[in-house]
Amino acid sequence: MFDQPIVYYDSSCGLCNRSVSFIQRHDWEGAFLFAALQSPEGQKTISRIKELFHSAPEPDTIILLEHGVYYIKSDAVLRIAAHLDGGWKYLKYFRNLPPSLRDSIYQKVARNRKKWFGEQTSCSLSTRR
């Protein structure tokens, strides 16, 4: 198992790919590793989550594996933000909002992400600075 947190994302989604690039630019400590949900590692993760929670995550869900714990949707986004430089880390305080409210906003964006940000056939992760 990796010591670093791993972000699993949809590599065919323009928003997801932009988000990965954004995280890389603001992750000064190099905390995160990345894997596409469509990759073999991503598919194993989906299977593990399905076993643990008796349901598969929706295909529009970002997943964060941190210290052996899986986080999805707004929990994943806010935990990722807590590691970023600058003011982004203060987004972690939105975890104080009810998860149902946070996840309803997340789902609205997730449902429309490909319409708003387009689709891609692949994502090429940028190399670090």
Backbone hydrogen bonds, N-H to C=O, Kabsch-Sander energy under -0.5 kcal/mol:
donor,donor_aa,acceptor,acceptor_aa,energy
6,I,65,L,-2.2
7,V,33,L,-2.7
8,Y,6,I,-0.6
8,Y,63,I,-3.3
9,Y,35,A,-1.7
11,S,9,Y,-0.8
13,C,10,D,-1.5
14,G,118,G,-2.5
17,N,13,C,-2.3
18,R,14,G,-2.2
19,S,15,L,-2.5
20,V,16,C,-2.3
21,S,17,N,-2.1
22,F,18,R,-2.5
23,I,19,S,-2.9
24,Q,20,V,-2.6
25,R,21,S,-2.1
26,H,22,F,-1.8
27,D,23,I,-0.9
28,W,26,H,-1.2
30,G,27,D,-1.7
33,L,5,P,-2.5
35,A,7,V,-2.4
37,L,9,Y,-3.4
39,S,36,A,-1.4
42,G,36,A,-0.6
43,Q,39,S,-2.7
44,K,40,P,-2.1
45,T,41,E,-2.0
46,I,42,G,-2.3
47,S,43,Q,-2.1
48,R,44,K,-2.5
49,I,45,T,-2.6
50,K,46,I,-2.4
51,E,47,S,-2.2
52,L,48,R,-2.6
53,F,49,I,-3.0
54,H,50,K,-1.3
61,T,58,E,-1.7
63,I,8,Y,-2.2
64,L,71,Y,-2.9
65,L,6,I,-2.6
66,E,64,L,-0.6
66,E,69,V,-2.6
69,V,66,E,-1.8
71,Y,64,L,-2.7
73,K,62,I,-1.2
75,D,72,I,-1.2
76,A,72,I,-0.8
77,V,73,K,-2.1
78,L,74,S,-2.6
79,R,75,D,-1.9
80,I,76,A,-2.4
81,A,77,V,-2.5
82,A,78,L,-1.5
83,H,80,I,-1.8
84,L,81,A,-1.4
85,D,26,H,-2.5
88,W,85,D,-0.9
89,K,86,G,-1.0
90,Y,87,G,-1.7
91,L,88,W,-1.9
92,K,89,K,-1.4
93,Y,90,Y,-1.6
94,F,91,L,-2.3
95,R,92,K,-1.8
96,N,93,Y,-1.8
97,L,94,F,-1.7
101,L,98,P,-0.8
102,R,98,P,-2.2
103,D,99,P,-3.2
104,S,100,S,-1.5
105,I,101,L,-1.7
106,Y,102,R,-2.3
107,Q,103,D,-2.9
108,K,104,S,-1.7
109,V,105,I,-2.0
110,A,106,Y,-2.9
111,R,107,Q,-2.8
112,N,108,K,-1.1
113,R,109,V,-1.0
113,R,110,A,-0.5
116,W,112,N,-2.8
117,F,113,R,-2.8
118,G,114,K,-1.4
120,Q,12,S,-2.3
125,L,123,C,-0.7
